[in-house]
Amino acid sequence: MSDLPVTGEVSNSKLAAVFDSQRAAREAAMALCTELGLSQAQVKLITADSTDVDIQLEPEGGGIWRTIIRAHMWLGIWGGVLGLIAFAILYWGGVPFIVQSPVAAILALLFFGCTAGLLLGGLVSLRPDHDRYIHATHEAMEQGRTTVLVHALSTEQRASAADFLAARGADVTQTL
C-alpha cells in the first residue's frame, strides 16, 4: 500500500545503505530478508560494476507516471477546495472586495488555490527526497563500495530496515 494517496508507486519509501565491503553488504541483504521478512524483490545489491543501476534505483517507471497524474489531480482539487474555503471565510468575515464582487473573488481564489495545488503536485512528482538516495548510490559506486537498496512498502518498514542496516555499520540514506 502507498503511504501517500497522491502517489502511484508501490514503494514510496526507499533507502540506500552503503557498505565498505561487498561481503558485509551481501550478508546484510540476506539478513534483511530472513530477519525482517522483506521479499528478495524489495532488496537489491549494487556494486561498482553493476549495470542498469538507475532502473534498480527507480524500478517503477509506470508508477512515476501514475504519481505525476495523481499528484496533480488530487492536489489541484484540494487546492481548489482550499480556495473555496478561503472564499467562504472571507465572505462571512465581511471583507469588502469579497462581499461586493463575489464572482470575481471566488474565481480568483479558486484559480490561485488550484494553481498552488498543481505546483505542489509538481513538487511531489519531482520527488526531491530521492536525489540524496540516488547520489549516495552513485558516489558509493565511484568509490568502489557496495550499496544495499531497500524498496520498503511503508515508512515503518523503511525505518526498521534503516535501523537494522545502520547497526551493521552501513551509511544509510533514506527517502521521506
Secondary structure, 3 states (H helix, E strand, C coil): CCCCCCCCCCCCEEEEEEECCHHHHHHHHHHHHHHCCCCHHHEEEECCCCCCHHHHHCCCHHHHHHHHHHHHHHHHHHHHHHHHHHHHHHHHCCCHHHHHCHHHHHHHHHHHHHHHHHHHHHHHHHCCCHHHHHHHHHHHHHCCCEEEEEEECCHHHHHHHHHHHHHCCCEEEECC
